[in-house]
Amino acid sequence: MKSSENKPLVSILIPVYNVEQYLDECLNSVITQSYDNLQIILCNDGSTDNSPSICNDYQRIDSRITVFTQKNSGLSIARNNLLKHAKGDYVYFLDSDDYISHNAIEQLLYTAQETKSDVVMFLCKEINQCGEIIATRQYYQKKEYYEQSINGRIFFELLCKNKDFKTCVSFLFIERDLLLKSKLDFYPHILHEDDLFTFLLLQYAESVTYLEQKLYYRRTRANSIMTSEISSEHINGKCTVICEIIDFCHRFNLFKQSGCYISHVNKRINLFERSYIKLNAEDRIGCKDHVRKMIYKINSISDISTFIIPSCSTTKTILYGAGEACGYLFKIIDKFKTKEIYEIWDINAETIGHVYGHKVIKPRFYQENKDTLVVVCIYNEEVKVKIIEQFIYYGYNNIIDFLKYTTLYRIFRECL
């Protein structure tokens, strides 16, 4: 759709829920944009504060603004309903407690057209509740430089390789045709819906450009989805995201095309684990069905132990310590039928003999160690630190503490 000035229409889509304190700043940043051919749509998601009144006030003073209301249904439903009303050549999702720089849309549109990209990804400045910039926060900053106009899947691989993949939808400027052709929207009734949407968007995108400009002001505030206490809803959302990503990768045979997809699932599992262990016993009961489904999906990829003890491009794996911890680890190995690639080291090898049929040998630090994974199977923290320091001294750089990975096993055992 073109205006009389032949300028592309951009739809700015803003879900609103109980943000009366921040909504004026958000909407002022939109209506004063240097680029003016905008369709601005607000969805009041059943707010119980003064947000609806503020939305209506802005609708009266700016004819580009449309407001509609739905019963409280969550962010995904609100965004999907906003998409149904969007008519722009490009769409942009803005969170109503944040705001954008004066020329954000102008720069994003120019970049999208100049590079012929259907997605432009950009940066933000992080601010606190009072709007002050948090200079020490670097989470959303990119570590590497990326060429313009890259295929979405190649771009995803590079982001994963450089640990630069972030999922906030508000850092994405999207050609609407891409969403229509791919039939992509937000998974309803879950938290962490951005994690799935951004992943899928990059898989469908033919051309993505990363714009190294901080055009967005992201507010960190108490009681937001990102900062609220972990609940069963958070866990169920994380499990759903993992299941959907695995299904998509199977559908397009992506696990065989690139190792980054297994690595990405592994990362999401680790994030799930960190959240799950914070839950109380009652909340864990409410997660069991979702966790069971996730375990089933993980098993569809490979031996589940590769997620408990991470898969690496290693020629050898050393388990250091032939005591109780090592025995516990072998129970996991036996439970999930891990392939036998292990060598067990212990300074008391001669008196110990064997563990689960595997001969225990004395440490041989002088041997080639370039591609060796070391799993330190020791409970005593003081001894463990000294052993890890010894491995580092001899040039081993792929060392893990088995306790970190057996936590996931205990979670799975609890839910099976």
C-alpha positions as CSV (number, residue, x, y, z in Angstrom):
1,M,0.0,0.0,0.0
2,K,1.5,3.4,-1.0
3,S,0.7,6.9,0.1
4,S,0.1,9.8,-2.3
5,E,3.8,10.6,-1.9
6,N,4.7,7.0,-2.9
7,K,6.2,6.3,0.5
8,P,5.8,2.8,1.9
9,L,3.3,2.4,4.7
10,V,4.8,1.1,8.0
11,S,2.5,-0.5,10.6
12,I,3.7,0.0,14.2
13,L,2.0,-2.6,16.4
14,I,1.8,-1.9,20.1
15,P,0.2,-4.3,22.7
16,V,-0.8,-2.5,25.8
17,Y,-1.2,-3.9,29.3
18,N,-1.1,-1.9,32.6
19,V,1.7,0.5,31.5
20,E,0.2,3.9,32.4
21,Q,3.5,5.0,33.9
22,Y,5.4,4.6,30.6
23,L,2.8,4.8,27.8
24,D,3.0,8.5,27.1
25,E,6.8,8.2,26.5
26,C,6.2,5.3,24.2
27,L,3.5,6.8,22.1
28,N,5.2,10.2,21.9
29,S,8.3,8.5,20.4
30,V,6.0,7.0,17.7
31,I,3.9,10.0,16.7
32,T,6.9,12.3,16.4
33,Q,8.9,10.0,14.2
34,S,10.8,11.7,11.3
35,Y,9.1,9.2,9.0
36,D,5.4,9.9,9.0
37,N,3.5,7.5,6.7
38,L,2.6,5.3,9.6
39,Q,-0.3,3.1,10.6
40,I,-0.2,2.9,14.5
41,I,-2.4,0.2,16.0
42,L,-2.8,-0.2,19.8
43,C,-4.3,-3.3,21.4
44,N,-5.5,-2.9,24.9
45,D,-5.1,-6.4,26.4
46,G,-7.6,-6.0,29.2
47,S,-5.7,-3.4,31.2
48,T,-7.0,-2.5,34.6
49,D,-5.2,0.8,35.1
50,N,-5.4,4.1,33.2
51,S,-3.8,2.7,30.0
52,P,-7.0,2.5,28.0
53,S,-7.8,6.2,28.6
54,I,-4.3,7.2,27.5
55,C,-4.7,5.2,24.3
56,N,-8.0,6.8,23.5
57,D,-6.5,10.3,24.2
58,Y,-3.8,9.7,21.6
59,Q,-6.3,8.3,19.1
60,R,-8.2,11.6,19.3
61,I,-5.1,13.7,18.6
62,D,-3.6,11.6,15.9
63,S,-5.6,10.2,13.0
64,R,-3.0,7.5,12.3
65,I,-3.8,5.8,15.5
66,T,-6.4,3.0,15.9
67,V,-7.2,1.5,19.3
68,F,-9.0,-1.8,19.9
69,T,-9.6,-3.7,23.1
70,Q,-9.6,-7.4,23.9
71,K,-10.1,-9.3,27.1
72,N,-6.8,-10.1,28.8
73,S,-5.3,-12.9,26.6
74,G,-1.6,-12.4,26.8
75,L,1.1,-10.9,24.5
76,S,0.9,-13.5,21.8
77,I,-2.8,-13.1,21.2
78,A,-2.5,-9.3,21.3
79,R,0.3,-9.3,18.7
80,N,-1.6,-11.7,16.4
81,N,-4.7,-9.5,16.5
82,L,-2.5,-6.5,15.7
83,L,-1.1,-8.3,12.7
84,K,-4.6,-9.0,11.4
85,H,-5.2,-5.3,11.3
86,A,-1.8,-4.4,9.8
87,K,-1.8,-3.0,6.2
88,G,1.7,-1.7,6.0
89,D,4.5,-2.9,3.6
90,Y,6.5,-3.3,6.8
91,V,5.6,-4.1,10.4
92,Y,7.3,-3.2,13.6
93,F,6.3,-4.5,17.1
94,L,6.9,-2.0,19.9
95,D,6.6,-2.9,23.6
96,S,4.5,-0.3,25.3
97,D,6.8,0.3,28.3
98,D,9.7,1.1,25.9
99,Y,10.3,3.7,23.2
100,I,12.3,4.3,20.0
101,S,14.6,7.0,18.8
102,H,13.2,9.9,16.7
103,N,14.5,8.6,13.4
104,A,14.2,4.9,14.1
105,I,11.6,4.0,11.4
106,E,13.3,6.2,8.8
107,Q,16.6,4.5,9.3
108,L,15.1,1.0,9.4
109,L,13.0,1.5,6.3
110,Y,16.0,3.0,4.4
111,T,18.2,0.0,5.3
112,A,15.5,-2.5,4.4
113,Q,15.0,-0.9,0.9
114,E,18.7,-0.2,0.2
115,T,19.8,-3.7,1.1
116,K,16.6,-5.4,-0.3
117,S,16.2,-7.2,3.1
118,D,13.0,-8.6,4.4
119,V,14.3,-8.4,8.0
120,V,16.5,-5.7,9.6
121,M,17.9,-6.4,13.1
122,F,19.2,-3.6,15.2
123,L,20.4,-2.7,18.7
124,C,19.1,-1.0,21.9
125,K,20.1,1.0,24.9
126,E,19.0,-0.5,28.2
127,I,17.3,1.8,30.7
128,N,16.0,1.5,34.2
129,Q,12.5,2.2,35.5
130,C,13.3,5.9,35.7
131,G,14.5,6.0,32.1
132,E,18.3,6.3,33.0
133,I,20.6,4.5,30.6
134,I,22.3,1.4,32.2
135,A,25.8,1.8,30.8
136,T,27.1,-1.5,32.4
137,R,24.5,-3.7,30.6
138,Q,25.9,-5.4,27.5
139,Y,23.6,-8.3,27.1
140,Y,21.9,-7.1,23.9
141,Q,25.1,-5.8,22.2
142,K,26.5,-7.8,19.3
143,K,30.1,-9.2,19.6
144,E,30.8,-9.4,15.9
145,Y,30.3,-7.5,12.7
146,Y,27.9,-9.0,10.1
147,E,27.7,-8.4,6.4
148,Q,24.5,-6.8,4.9
149,S,21.8,-8.8,3.3
150,I,22.6,-12.4,4.5
151,N,20.3,-15.4,4.0
152,G,18.4,-15.9,7.3
153,R,19.6,-19.4,8.0
154,I,23.2,-18.5,7.4
155,F,22.7,-15.4,9.6
156,F,21.3,-17.6,12.3
157,E,24.3,-19.9,12.2
158,L,26.7,-17.0,12.5
159,L,24.7,-15.5,15.4
160,C,24.8,-18.8,17.2
161,K,28.5,-19.4,16.5
162,N,29.3,-15.9,17.9
163,K,26.8,-16.2,20.8
164,D,25.0,-13.2,19.4
165,F,21.5,-14.7,19.0
166,K,19.0,-12.7,21.0
167,T,15.2,-13.1,20.6
168,C,13.6,-9.8,21.4
169,V,11.0,-9.1,18.6
170,S,11.2,-5.3,19.2
171,F,14.7,-5.4,17.6
172,L,13.3,-6.6,14.3
173,F,11.9,-4.6,11.4
174,I,10.0,-7.0,9.1
175,E,8.5,-6.9,5.6
176,R,4.9,-8.0,6.1
177,D,4.9,-10.2,2.9
178,L,7.4,-12.5,4.7
179,L,4.9,-13.1,7.5
180,L,2.1,-13.6,5.1
181,K,4.0,-16.1,2.9
182,S,5.4,-18.1,5.8
183,K,2.0,-17.8,7.7
184,L,4.1,-16.9,10.7
185,D,2.6,-15.5,13.9
186,F,3.1,-15.9,17.7
187,Y,2.4,-19.1,19.5
188,P,-0.6,-18.4,21.7
189,H,-0.9,-18.6,25.5
190,I,2.7,-19.1,26.3
191,L,5.5,-17.0,27.8
192,H,8.8,-16.6,26.0
193,E,7.0,-16.5,22.6
194,D,9.8,-14.3,21.2
195,D,12.2,-17.2,21.5
196,L,10.2,-19.2,19.0
197,F,9.1,-16.3,16.7
198,T,12.6,-14.9,16.2
199,F,14.0,-18.4,15.5
200,L,11.4,-19.2,12.9
201,L,11.5,-15.7,11.3
202,L,15.2,-16.1,10.5
203,Q,14.6,-19.6,9.1
204,Y,12.1,-18.2,6.6
205,A,13.9,-15.0,5.8
206,E,15.7,-14.9,2.5
207,S,17.6,-11.7,3.3
208,V,18.5,-10.2,6.7
209,T,20.6,-7.1,7.5
210,Y,22.1,-6.3,10.8
211,L,22.1,-2.5,11.4
212,E,24.6,-1.5,14.0
213,Q,22.5,1.3,15.4
214,K,20.9,1.7,18.9
215,L,17.5,2.8,17.9
216,Y,15.5,1.2,20.8
217,Y,15.3,2.0,24.5
218,R,14.5,-1.2,26.4
219,R,13.3,-0.7,30.0
220,T,14.2,-3.1,32.8
221,R,11.4,-3.0,35.4
222,A,10.1,-5.0,38.3
223,N,7.2,-7.4,37.6
224,S,7.7,-7.6,33.9
225,I,7.6,-11.0,32.1
226,M,11.4,-10.9,32.0
227,T,12.0,-10.0,35.6
228,S,9.1,-11.7,37.5
229,E,9.6,-14.8,39.7
230,I,9.9,-18.1,37.8
231,S,6.6,-20.0,37.7
232,S,5.2,-23.1,36.0
233,E,4.0,-20.8,33.1
234,H,7.6,-19.8,32.4
235,I,8.7,-23.5,32.4
236,N,5.8,-24.6,30.2
237,G,6.6,-21.8,27.7
238,K,10.3,-22.9,27.5
239,C,9.3,-26.5,27.0
240,T,6.8,-25.6,24.2
241,V,9.5,-23.5,22.5
242,I,12.0,-26.4,22.5
243,C,9.4,-28.8,21.2
244,E,8.3,-26.5,18.4
245,I,11.9,-25.8,17.4
246,I,12.7,-29.5,17.3
247,D,9.6,-30.2,15.2
248,F,10.5,-27.4,12.7
249,C,14.1,-28.7,12.4
250,H,12.8,-32.2,11.7
251,R,10.4,-30.9,9.1
252,F,13.1,-29.2,7.1
253,N,15.9,-31.7,8.0
254,L,18.0,-28.9,9.6
255,F,19.7,-31.1,12.2
256,K,21.6,-32.9,9.4
257,Q,22.4,-29.6,7.6
258,S,24.2,-27.8,10.4
259,G,25.4,-28.5,13.9
260,C,24.2,-25.1,15.1
261,Y,20.6,-26.4,15.4
262,I,21.6,-29.1,17.9
263,S,23.7,-26.5,19.8
264,H,20.7,-24.1,19.8
265,V,18.4,-26.7,21.3
266,N,21.1,-27.6,23.8
267,K,21.3,-23.9,24.8
268,R,17.5,-23.7,25.2
269,I,17.6,-26.9,27.4
270,N,20.3,-25.3,29.6
271,L,18.1,-22.2,30.0
272,F,15.1,-24.4,30.9
273,E,17.2,-26.2,33.5
274,R,18.3,-23.0,35.2
275,S,14.7,-21.9,35.5
276,Y,13.3,-25.3,36.5
277,I,15.5,-25.7,39.6
278,K,14.1,-22.4,41.0
279,L,10.6,-23.9,41.1
280,N,9.0,-25.2,44.3
281,A,7.6,-28.7,44.4
282,E,4.0,-27.6,43.8
283,D,4.8,-25.7,40.7
284,R,6.9,-28.6,39.4
285,I,3.8,-30.8,39.4
286,G,2.1,-28.4,37.0
287,C,5.0,-28.7,34.6
288,K,5.3,-32.5,34.4
289,D,3.3,-33.0,31.2
290,H,5.2,-30.3,29.3
291,V,8.6,-31.6,30.5
292,R,7.7,-35.2,29.5
293,K,6.7,-34.0,26.0
294,M,10.0,-32.1,25.8
295,I,12.0,-35.2,26.8
296,Y,10.2,-37.2,24.1
297,K,11.0,-34.6,21.5
298,I,14.7,-34.4,22.6
299,N,14.9,-38.2,22.3
300,S,13.7,-37.9,18.7
301,I,16.9,-36.0,17.8
302,S,19.5,-38.3,19.4
303,D,20.6,-40.1,22.5
304,I,19.3,-37.9,25.3
305,S,22.7,-38.2,27.1
306,T,24.2,-35.8,24.6
307,F,22.3,-33.1,26.3
308,I,23.3,-34.2,29.8
309,I,27.0,-34.5,28.8
310,P,27.4,-32.1,26.0
311,S,28.4,-33.3,22.5
312,C,31.6,-31.9,21.3
313,S,34.0,-32.5,18.3
314,T,36.3,-34.5,20.6
315,T,38.5,-37.5,19.9
316,K,38.4,-38.6,23.5
317,T,36.5,-38.0,26.8
318,I,38.2,-38.3,30.1
319,L,36.3,-38.9,33.3
320,Y,38.6,-37.8,36.2
321,G,37.9,-39.5,39.5
322,A,36.8,-43.1,39.9
323,G,34.8,-42.7,43.1
324,E,31.1,-42.3,43.9
325,A,30.6,-39.3,41.5
326,C,32.0,-41.3,38.6
327,G,29.7,-44.3,39.5
328,Y,26.7,-42.0,39.5
329,L,27.7,-40.6,36.1
330,F,27.9,-44.1,34.6
331,K,24.4,-44.8,35.9
332,I,23.3,-41.9,33.6
333,I,25.4,-43.3,30.8
334,D,23.8,-46.7,31.2
335,K,20.3,-45.2,31.6
336,F,20.5,-43.4,28.3
337,K,22.8,-45.8,26.4
338,T,25.6,-43.4,25.8
339,K,28.3,-44.6,23.4
340,E,31.5,-45.8,25.1
341,I,34.1,-43.1,24.4
342,Y,35.4,-42.8,28.0
343,E,38.7,-43.1,29.6
344,I,38.8,-43.0,33.4
345,W,41.7,-41.4,35.3
346,D,42.4,-41.6,39.0
347,I,45.7,-41.3,41.0
348,N,44.6,-44.5,42.8
349,A,44.0,-46.5,39.6
350,E,46.0,-49.5,40.7
351,T,43.9,-50.1,43.8
352,I,40.5,-49.2,42.2
353,G,40.9,-51.4,39.1
354,H,37.6,-51.0,37.2
355,V,34.4,-48.9,37.2
356,Y,31.4,-50.5,35.4
357,G,33.8,-52.7,33.5
358,H,36.0,-49.8,32.4
359,K,39.7,-50.0,33.5
360,V,40.9,-47.1,35.5
361,I,44.3,-45.6,34.6
362,K,46.7,-43.2,36.1
363,P,46.6,-39.6,34.8
364,R,48.7,-39.0,31.7
365,F,48.8,-35.3,31.2
366,Y,51.7,-35.4,28.8
367,Q,49.5,-37.0,26.1
368,E,47.9,-35.1,23.2
369,N,45.0,-33.1,24.6
370,K,43.8,-30.8,21.9
371,D,40.4,-32.4,21.2
372,T,39.7,-33.9,24.7
373,L,36.6,-33.3,26.8
374,V,37.4,-33.6,30.5
375,V,34.5,-34.3,32.9
376,V,35.7,-33.9,36.5
377,C,33.8,-36.4,38.7
378,I,34.6,-35.2,42.2
379,Y,32.3,-34.0,44.9
380,N,34.9,-32.2,47.2
381,E,35.0,-28.6,46.0
382,E,38.6,-27.9,47.1
383,V,40.0,-31.0,45.5
384,K,37.9,-30.3,42.4
385,V,39.4,-26.8,41.9
386,K,42.9,-28.1,42.2
387,I,42.3,-30.9,39.6
388,I,40.8,-28.4,37.2
389,E,43.8,-26.1,37.6
390,Q,46.1,-29.0,36.9
391,F,44.2,-29.8,33.6
392,I,44.3,-26.1,32.6
393,Y,48.1,-26.0,33.3
394,Y,48.6,-28.9,30.9
395,G,46.7,-27.1,28.2
396,Y,43.2,-28.7,28.4
397,N,40.5,-26.1,27.6
398,N,37.3,-28.2,27.4
399,I,36.6,-29.0,31.1
400,I,33.2,-29.4,32.8
401,D,32.0,-30.3,36.3
402,F,29.8,-33.4,36.1
403,L,27.4,-32.0,38.8
404,K,26.3,-29.2,36.4
405,Y,25.0,-31.8,33.9
406,T,23.7,-34.4,36.2
407,T,21.2,-31.8,37.5
408,L,19.4,-32.2,34.2
409,Y,19.3,-35.9,34.6
410,R,17.6,-35.5,38.0
411,I,15.0,-33.2,36.5
412,F,14.2,-35.7,33.7
413,R,14.1,-38.6,36.2
414,E,11.7,-36.6,38.4
415,C,9.3,-36.1,35.5
416,L,9.4,-39.5,33.8
